[in-house]
């Protein structure tokens, strides 16, 4: 073996050690990131999970039929309560004001459904026994289709709702008598 061959072998060994060291460092960093995320529950479900008995939705509480629809809150926000059930949303048409913070609270009475408001980033699952909460705000007036985006059995393709976004003044005049608002029948 010549001096030049020994030098080449030493260079190869040094290069392989560097790459092995870099690989080990990357693996250690990934393990530390995963541990950090796990410890701080960044990869876990939210700590606040609301449950509800889906067999008693219509009897009492937040999701009785008279409480479904849109309501003004004391702080100026708007809350929409809805139920998904085979093969409809209740209410079938949700009425909301433009440029207002809106909180959608919804659940399912039977199987997993999904609310997708087309033309927006609103997309949430409705799971029986759990209350889904989604915050939204609409920048302009108009109608948005709201199909069920989770296959819920035969008839799923006909499960559509609508969200109608109206002017704030018109919404305020409709809401002045209190009660729940919807645009069903309009």
Order of alpha helices (4+ residues) and beta strands (2+ residues): alpha-beta-beta-beta-beta-beta-beta-beta-beta-beta-beta-alpha
